[in-house]
Amino acid sequence: MKGLTISNRFWPVWTILLLFGFAGQSQASNCSVDDYDHNGSIMEVQMCGDELFISYSEPKASLRKIGIHPGTTLFEGTISRAGVVFGTARRFSAKCGAIDYTVEGAIRPNSIQLAGQAPVRNKRCEVTRYRHDELLFNLNNYADAVASGEWYAVAGAFRHRSNANERARNLSRRWQVMNSENCPNFTYGYCVVVAGPMSEHEARRATDEGRRYDAYAKSCY
């Protein structure tokens, strides 16, 4: 009887944990992750619905010296349906630590641009003034896109990243999952299964591989 009492007592706890676990999986499936470059550091840009998180994936050597490591958050905020970004960025100092300030900007084709009034601190870590600060994040494959063309073969668009990943796994390695925000000619808010970037002619040829998914060629711009 005592064992039965303990089991009944803890049943609601396990129920809550299971519910939170399923909720977490559902939320995670609606997230997309891409690598961007920011002043020589590789950044992880995660979009979950209308939320945007930017953290260091591979900080450059000079930033490691002041305590920035993989996983350190640089920005967190929100994205409007029009692509306007608003939130909090951080400046780092080996002596004074991190300090927050407000920034806003927009998601552009292959980049994210933010700006705000960043605090400037003295040797005693006191904020003495503010100066205009701009943060630019470039999608890692942007240079390749410019060099090789601006067309993609498209084999599906999904609201959930997990569904897009499954579709891409059914195709060859040339196919990848890309955020639709990276191309102004694509509908905002989707995870798109694409091959490219490439020329229009190459994109139309690439659709043959994805014909079972009604693949088509589409320009990024």
C-alpha angles and dihedrals in degrees: 000000000000091000090049091052092053091048093052091045094056098038094093091053092056090045091055092047092052092048092050090047093055091044091052092051091050092051093045091053089061093056128096126199128200136169118243132179120238117179093322097318124107111235130198109225113195123188118191111177105300094345125098126196125182121189137164114268098172111006115199118254097261091057093048088059091062094049104270111139137170107296096030108140117234100172141009127177147106139291124216121217087256090058097255112149126207130171150088128315128186136225118205134214129179090220103033102031125218126336127191129227136170121259136173136186142120147274109253130186103294094348147067118219123195133172139179147141106286120203118243116210132201129222089281089055091248119145106244102169146342130245135190111265129187127199120198125187119187123197107247096235094049095102090051091050093053092047099045104032141276103259129104136193105229123207100175146328124229138183091218123060093215092061091049092049090053091052092048091051089059090060133058125283092266089074120085141169116254133179109250088223088074090072120050091206092060124083111264121249104032138113104228127202105221145164114212157336094243143127121297092253093051092046092054090050091049091058088073090075092053098041092116086065093044091252118193138182120252135178119236093218 
